[in-house]
Amino acid sequence: MKIGIDTFGCDHGKSGLGNYLLNFINNIPADCGHSIELFGSELDRYIYKSEIEKTYVSVNVPDTLKAERKWHKRRIKAFLQKNNYDVVLFPAVENVIPKKFATKSIAVLNSIYSTTVKNLKHGERKQFKKGLERVHVIIASSQYIKDDLVQNGFDEKKIHVVYNGIDHKVFFPVLDTESEYVEIKPFAIKKPYFIYGSRLSGQEKKHIELIKAFNLFKKNTGLPHRLVIAGNDGDYSEEIKNAAYNSEYSSDIFITGFFPFESLPKLYSGATACVFPSVNEGVGLPILESMACGIPVLCSNAGALKEAGADAPVYFNSDDVEEVAAKMKLIVEDNNLYKQKVDDCLNRANHFNWKSTVDETFKIIEDLYNQN
């Protein structure tokens, strides 16, 4: 079987979708028994590298999301047929998806449908909706995402839940108890600190509420902790940066901008805790990666985070700034709770691995291929 994998829409590896594809490609077994071919931007040829034998087809499309969407709307059908793919995997359908499918195809959805459509323009929304209606199979990365799709009228029979994995060769506790700083070039981040890793996009990420909670935590405790916010700029960057700048504790708030994926384990491991207030997560992978690094997680009780974290995190209502600040204070001051949550988080993280994700996905690919 010849499997095509679309790299368009994955932000050249610099987003959650890009990390999904990187991990997926890196965990395909060498003896999978199928021919794997990636297609997309010429730049992606050098980003999505792995040890498996595969080919890459460069597509001459301008490096803009608008151009990529147009190509998926008008030209991809002929491209797929020309390259004789038996099944095609689309890992970033939130960004790019065809409206029609002549080739057997699978859409991987890592975000909440009902929220995603609100952020799309009319034409983009129509293409996204039609694409998901017509694609042969949808892989939802959580039960929460599947339930949302069903509530919006999509066929439950064609939706399969396959959880994202964690690369435990990358995400594990990096112990350095003696150093006062976490050295990650070009940064030297002073301990102790809380970490929130998320793109600066949208009010639902609750960056500003977290900054307000941090202000209250500092005021109530007088502790030396800092707040590190790591993530690409997005359409809410200016508001978040203004909130940090205007904070009474602005000197203790550090916004890193894009943070290299390979450096995240060290950043997580050096933190006192991960505080993750986003209320719009369909997967919750950042909290799982934090757990795997051996730190407690404090997170929102909304979205798919409870599904991902189960009983391991300390949960809060992200809109209740006082509650968030109180939970931050609690995890710092209650040493017994801290140790218990470290153990709980490590145990929960062990339930997730990329081998299982890839194996389950390939089973779905093979089942689709064998259908008449």
Solvent accessible surface area in square Angstrom, and as a share of the most:
residue,aa,sasa,rsa
1,M,45,0.20
2,K,54,0.23
3,I,1,0.00
4,G,0,0.00
5,I,1,0.00
6,D,1,0.01
7,T,1,0.00
8,F,3,0.01
9,G,6,0.06
10,C,0,0.00
11,D,65,0.34
12,H,40,0.18
13,G,11,0.11
14,K,110,0.47
15,S,24,0.16
16,G,56,0.54
17,L,26,0.13
18,G,0,0.00
19,N,24,0.13
20,Y,6,0.02
21,L,0,0.00
22,L,34,0.17
23,N,9,0.04
24,F,1,0.00
25,I,1,0.00
26,N,83,0.43
27,N,36,0.18
28,I,5,0.02
29,P,56,0.35
30,A,95,0.74
31,D,124,0.64
32,C,29,0.17
33,G,70,0.67
34,H,43,0.19
35,S,59,0.38
36,I,4,0.02
37,E,15,0.07
38,L,0,0.00
39,F,0,0.00
40,G,0,0.00
41,S,16,0.10
42,E,75,0.34
43,L,90,0.45
44,D,2,0.01
45,R,87,0.32
46,Y,131,0.50
47,I,48,0.24
48,Y,2,0.01
49,K,128,0.54
50,S,30,0.19
51,E,180,0.81
52,I,18,0.09
53,E,168,0.75
54,K,52,0.22
55,T,79,0.46
56,Y,31,0.12
57,V,39,0.22
58,S,45,0.29
59,V,16,0.09
60,N,146,0.75
61,V,20,0.12
62,P,92,0.58
63,D,95,0.49
64,T,74,0.43
65,L,69,0.34
66,K,170,0.72
67,A,20,0.15
68,E,12,0.05
69,R,40,0.15
70,K,110,0.46
71,W,10,0.04
72,H,1,0.01
73,K,109,0.46
74,R,165,0.60
75,R,152,0.55
76,I,5,0.03
77,K,109,0.46
78,A,70,0.54
79,F,29,0.12
80,L,6,0.03
81,Q,95,0.42
82,K,164,0.70
83,N,24,0.12
84,N,111,0.57
85,Y,13,0.05
86,D,53,0.27
87,V,0,0.00
88,V,0,0.00
89,L,0,0.00
90,F,2,0.01
91,P,1,0.01
92,A,1,0.01
93,V,1,0.00
94,E,18,0.08
95,N,30,0.16
96,V,3,0.02
97,I,5,0.02
98,P,2,0.01
99,K,43,0.18
100,K,138,0.59
101,F,31,0.13
102,A,61,0.47
103,T,13,0.08
104,K,54,0.23
105,S,0,0.00
106,I,0,0.00
107,A,0,0.00
108,V,0,0.00
109,L,0,0.00
110,N,21,0.11
111,S,30,0.20
112,I,11,0.06
113,Y,10,0.04
114,S,32,0.20
115,T,32,0.19
116,T,18,0.10
117,V,21,0.12
118,K,159,0.67
119,N,113,0.58
120,L,18,0.09
121,K,153,0.65
122,H,137,0.61
123,G,48,0.47
124,E,48,0.22
125,R,87,0.32
126,K,101,0.43
127,Q,16,0.07
128,F,5,0.02
129,K,85,0.36
130,K,62,0.26
131,G,0,0.00
132,L,0,0.00
133,E,72,0.32
134,R,105,0.38
135,V,2,0.01
136,H,69,0.31
137,V,10,0.05
138,I,0,0.00
139,I,3,0.01
140,A,0,0.00
141,S,1,0.01
142,S,2,0.01
143,Q,75,0.33
144,Y,89,0.34
145,I,0,0.00
146,K,33,0.14
147,D,60,0.31
148,D,17,0.09
149,L,0,0.00
150,V,54,0.31
151,Q,146,0.65
152,N,65,0.33
153,G,69,0.66
154,F,13,0.05
155,D,77,0.40
156,E,96,0.43
157,K,183,0.78
158,K,30,0.13
159,I,6,0.03
160,H,74,0.33
161,V,41,0.24
162,V,6,0.04
163,Y,87,0.33
164,N,9,0.04
165,G,0,0.00
166,I,3,0.01
167,D,22,0.12
168,H,66,0.29
169,K,159,0.68
170,V,47,0.27
171,F,2,0.01
172,F,98,0.41
173,P,48,0.30
174,V,53,0.31
175,L,151,0.75
176,D,73,0.38
177,T,125,0.73
178,E,169,0.76
179,S,41,0.27
180,E,98,0.44
181,Y,84,0.32
182,V,8,0.05
183,E,105,0.47
184,I,12,0.06
185,K,190,0.81
186,P,122,0.77
187,F,42,0.17
188,A,55,0.43
189,I,0,0.00
190,K,83,0.35
191,K,45,0.19
192,P,41,0.26
193,Y,0,0.00
194,F,0,0.00
195,I,0,0.00
196,Y,0,0.00
197,G,13,0.12
198,S,14,0.09
199,R,109,0.40
200,L,0,0.00
201,S,24,0.16
202,G,17,0.16
203,Q,125,0.56
204,E,50,0.23
205,K,36,0.15
206,K,27,0.12
207,H,1,0.00
208,I,35,0.18
209,E,43,0.20
210,L,1,0.00
211,I,2,0.01
212,K,111,0.47
213,A,0,0.00
214,F,0,0.00
215,N,36,0.18
216,L,48,0.24
217,F,1,0.01
218,K,15,0.06
219,K,146,0.62
220,N,88,0.45
221,T,32,0.18
222,G,66,0.63
223,L,51,0.25
224,P,89,0.56
225,H,12,0.05
226,R,44,0.16
227,L,0,0.00
228,V,0,0.00
229,I,0,0.00
230,A,5,0.04
231,G,11,0.11
232,N,31,0.16
233,D,74,0.38
234,G,21,0.20
235,D,127,0.66
236,Y,36,0.14
237,S,13,0.08
238,E,126,0.56
239,E,78,0.35
240,I,0,0.00
241,K,83,0.35
242,N,74,0.38
243,A,24,0.19
244,A,9,0.07
245,Y,176,0.67
246,N,112,0.57
247,S,11,0.07
248,E,147,0.66
249,Y,44,0.17
250,S,45,0.29
251,S,96,0.62
252,D,33,0.17
253,I,18,0.09
254,F,50,0.21
255,I,40,0.20
256,T,17,0.10
257,G,19,0.18
258,F,88,0.37
259,F,12,0.05
260,P,42,0.27
261,F,37,0.15
262,E,131,0.59
263,S,22,0.14
264,L,23,0.11
265,P,8,0.05
266,K,82,0.35
267,L,0,0.00
268,Y,5,0.02
269,S,21,0.14
270,G,17,0.16
271,A,6,0.04
272,T,21,0.12
273,A,0,0.00
274,C,1,0.01
275,V,0,0.00
276,F,2,0.01
277,P,1,0.01
278,S,0,0.00
279,V,45,0.26
280,N,33,0.17
281,E,20,0.09
282,G,5,0.04
283,V,20,0.11
284,G,1,0.01
285,L,19,0.10
286,P,36,0.23
287,I,0,0.00
288,L,3,0.02
289,E,12,0.06
290,S,0,0.00
291,M,0,0.00
292,A,4,0.03
293,C,2,0.01
294,G,15,0.15
295,I,5,0.02
296,P,0,0.00
297,V,0,0.00
298,L,0,0.00
299,C,0,0.00
300,S,0,0.00
301,N,73,0.38
302,A,33,0.25
303,G,17,0.16
304,A,1,0.01
305,L,0,0.00
306,K,105,0.45
307,E,51,0.23
308,A,4,0.03
309,G,0,0.00
310,A,41,0.32
311,D,125,0.65
312,A,4,0.03
313,P,5,0.03
314,V,18,0.11
315,Y,41,0.15
316,F,1,0.01
317,N,68,0.35
318,S,2,0.02
319,D,92,0.48
320,D,59,0.31
321,V,36,0.21
322,E,124,0.56
323,E,50,0.23
324,V,3,0.02
325,A,3,0.02
326,A,54,0.42
327,K,47,0.20
328,M,0,0.00
329,K,72,0.31
330,L,75,0.37
331,I,1,0.01
332,V,40,0.23
333,E,100,0.45
334,D,52,0.27
335,N,88,0.45
336,N,120,0.62
337,L,43,0.21
338,Y,59,0.22
339,K,118,0.50
340,Q,96,0.43
341,K,26,0.11
342,V,27,0.15
343,D,78,0.40
344,D,38,0.20
345,C,0,0.00
346,L,55,0.27
347,N,90,0.46
348,R,51,0.18
349,A,1,0.01
350,N,104,0.53
351,H,128,0.57
352,F,17,0.07
353,N,54,0.28
354,W,5,0.02
355,K,138,0.58
356,S,47,0.30
357,T,4,0.02
358,V,1,0.00
359,D,60,0.31
360,E,80,0.36
361,T,0,0.00
362,F,15,0.06
363,K,116,0.49
364,I,17,0.08
365,I,1,0.00
366,E,55,0.24
367,D,63,0.32
368,L,5,0.02
369,Y,93,0.35
370,N,110,0.56
371,Q,103,0.46
372,N,196,1.01
